[in-house]
Amino acid sequence: MPTILITGANRGIGLELTRSFAKDGWRVHACCRDPERAKELRAVDGTVVVHPLDVTDGAAVAGLARDLKGEALDILFNNAGVYGPRTGFGKTDYDAWQPVFSINVFAPLRMAESFAAHVARSDRKLILNMSSVMGSIAEGGSGSYIYRSSKAALNMISKTLSVDLAGQGIAVVAFHPGWVQTDMGGEQATVEVRDSVRGLRQVIDGLTAKDNGGFFAYDGHKLPW
Ligand SMILES: NC(=O)c1ccc[n+]([C@@H]2O[C@H](COP(=O)([O-])OP(=O)(O)OC[C@H]3O[C@@H](n4cnc5c(N)ncnc54)[C@H](OP(=O)(O)O)[C@@H]3O)[C@@H](O)[C@H]2O)c1
């Protein structure tokens, strides 16, 4: 049975990813901060194992890696993320920057370092990082310095991991899920969660070793760093 670990699986894109993979017969290790409150996640049909995990908690990440020791993870999906304060130039909340980096940047690297061995013993051997087009320096844009810089840093981590883990046969890919109707994306967002995840699934299914180190939108088009 192919196996995936997803962070931030209790709502938004992570919840829909969990539903989608579980429906297709995957074993899903669905991680969330508070399983007690994750009613929708606990109601997902299929082989779904819910784990408590705050991705900023290094001891908890190490503990989960130990609990899953010996297991093969076809995909590690670093999905959990936060936006932080939605402020423009002149209004930056410097105290809010570090917590956003802890979740969006430090945690995906820690997860990769903790679970690379599990991924390396699988068939698919994929580490997927949920980035954003807002982290693309080439695409540019205004405001949201904290979020943009965190996703740009995550992009650099994805690219560097793709070099460091290639020898183990692991491919590392960054994704932009679209502007998605979730708590983060808001009601004005243009893409429904299901459509984003359907697109992501198609791109993921088609990934090959030559895509290692790539940055893709949910509709399959390649994004510039
Ligand atoms: N929605 C968009 O338009 C959009 C666009 C581009 C990129 N993205 C990216 O897509 C990913 C998912 O976003 P979304 O739209 O689904 O957002 P969302 O609905 O706000 O969900 C965010 C998820 O991340 C989890 N999370 C936050 N901090 C965490 C922590 N410290 N430990 C563990 N989990 C944590 C949340 O858990 P709690 O419920 O416990 O808070 C929640 O499950 C994010 O990385 C986001 O940056 C989204």
The ligand as an SDF file (V2000), in Angstrom:
LIG
                    3D

 48 52  0  0  0  0  0  0  0  0999 V2000
   -4.9230   28.9470    0.2230 N   0  0  0  0  0  0  0  0  0  0  0  0
   -4.1320   29.5090   -0.6760 C   0  0  0  0  0  0  0  0  0  0  0  0
   -4.5870   30.3160   -1.5140 O   0  0  0  0  0  0  0  0  0  0  0  0
   -2.6720   29.1570   -0.7280 C   0  0  0  0  0  0  0  0  0  0  0  0
   -1.9130   29.7070   -1.7700 C   0  0  0  0  0  0  0  0  0  0  0  0
   -0.5520   29.3890   -1.8580 C   0  0  0  0  0  0  0  0  0  0  0  0
    0.0150   28.5280   -0.9290 C   0  0  0  0  0  0  0  0  0  0  0  0
   -0.7410   28.0110    0.0830 N   0  0  0  0  0  0  0  0  0  0  0  0
   -0.0820   27.1120    1.0420 C   0  0  0  0  0  0  0  0  0  0  0  0
   -0.7980   25.9000    1.1570 O   0  0  0  0  0  0  0  0  0  0  0  0
   -0.6200   25.3330    2.4720 C   0  0  0  0  0  0  0  0  0  0  0  0
   -1.9830   25.0020    3.0610 C   0  0  0  0  0  0  0  0  0  0  0  0
   -2.7260   26.2200    3.1300 O   0  0  0  0  0  0  0  0  0  0  0  0
   -4.3020   26.2850    3.3450 P   0  0  0  0  0  0  0  0  0  0  0  0
   -4.8070   27.2730    2.3690 O   0  0  0  0  0  0  0  0  0  0  0  0
   -4.8750   24.9340    3.4120 O   0  0  0  0  0  0  0  0  0  0  0  0
   -4.3140   26.9950    4.7770 O   0  0  0  0  0  0  0  0  0  0  0  0
   -5.2450   26.8230    6.0510 P   0  0  0  0  0  0  0  0  0  0  0  0
   -6.6180   26.4190    5.6500 O   0  0  0  0  0  0  0  0  0  0  0  0
   -5.0430   28.0640    6.8400 O   0  0  0  0  0  0  0  0  0  0  0  0
   -4.5870   25.5680    6.8060 O   0  0  0  0  0  0  0  0  0  0  0  0
   -3.2840   25.6550    7.3270 C   0  0  0  0  0  0  0  0  0  0  0  0
   -2.9350   24.3200    7.9630 C   0  0  0  0  0  0  0  0  0  0  0  0
   -1.6030   24.4200    8.4900 O   0  0  0  0  0  0  0  0  0  0  0  0
   -1.6610   23.9730    9.8410 C   0  0  0  0  0  0  0  0  0  0  0  0
   -0.6020   24.5380   10.6790 N   0  0  0  0  0  0  0  0  0  0  0  0
   -0.3000   25.8380   10.9010 C   0  0  0  0  0  0  0  0  0  0  0  0
    0.6970   25.9290   11.8050 N   0  0  0  0  0  0  0  0  0  0  0  0
    1.0260   24.6590   12.1600 C   0  0  0  0  0  0  0  0  0  0  0  0
    1.9570   24.0940   13.0620 C   0  0  0  0  0  0  0  0  0  0  0  0
    2.7910   24.8550   13.7990 N   0  0  0  0  0  0  0  0  0  0  0  0
    2.0290   22.7350   13.1640 N   0  0  0  0  0  0  0  0  0  0  0  0
    1.2070   21.9490   12.4420 C   0  0  0  0  0  0  0  0  0  0  0  0
    0.2740   22.4270   11.5880 N   0  0  0  0  0  0  0  0  0  0  0  0
    0.1930   23.7670   11.4570 C   0  0  0  0  0  0  0  0  0  0  0  0
   -3.0360   24.3880   10.3280 C   0  0  0  0  0  0  0  0  0  0  0  0
   -3.3500   23.7230   11.5330 O   0  0  0  0  0  0  0  0  0  0  0  0
   -4.2890   24.4070   12.6840 P   0  0  0  0  0  0  0  0  0  0  0  0
   -5.7030   24.1170   12.2720 O   0  0  0  0  0  0  0  0  0  0  0  0
   -3.8720   23.7100   13.9330 O   0  0  0  0  0  0  0  0  0  0  0  0
   -3.9950   25.8740   12.7000 O   0  0  0  0  0  0  0  0  0  0  0  0
   -3.8610   23.9640    9.1310 C   0  0  0  0  0  0  0  0  0  0  0  0
   -4.0890   22.5810    9.1470 O   0  0  0  0  0  0  0  0  0  0  0  0
    0.1600   26.3820    3.2590 C   0  0  0  0  0  0  0  0  0  0  0  0
    1.5300   26.0320    3.2790 O   0  0  0  0  0  0  0  0  0  0  0  0
   -0.0430   27.6640    2.4640 C   0  0  0  0  0  0  0  0  0  0  0  0
    1.0080   28.5980    2.6480 O   0  0  0  0  0  0  0  0  0  0  0  0
   -2.0730   28.2990    0.1990 C   0  0  0  0  0  0  0  0  0  0  0  0
  1  2  1  0
  2  3  2  0
  2  4  1  0
  4  5  1  0
  4 48  2  0
  5  6  2  0
  6  7  1  0
  7  8  2  0
  8  9  1  0
  8 48  1  0
  9 10  1  0
  9 46  1  0
 10 11  1  0
 11 12  1  0
 11 44  1  0
 12 13  1  0
 13 14  1  0
 14 15  2  0
 14 16  1  0
 14 17  1  0
 17 18  1  0
 18 19  2  0
 18 20  1  0
 18 21  1  0
 21 22  1  0
 22 23  1  0
 23 24  1  0
 23 42  1  0
 24 25  1  0
 25 26  1  0
 25 36  1  0
 26 27  1  0
 26 35  1  0
 27 28  2  0
 28 29  1  0
 29 30  1  0
 29 35  2  0
 30 31  1  0
 30 32  2  0
 32 33  1  0
 33 34  2  0
 34 35  1  0
 36 37  1  0
 36 42  1  0
 37 38  1  0
 38 39  2  0
 38 40  1  0
 38 41  1  0
 42 43  1  0
 44 45  1  0
 44 46  1  0
 46 47  1  0
M  CHG  2   8   1  16  -1
M  END
$$$$
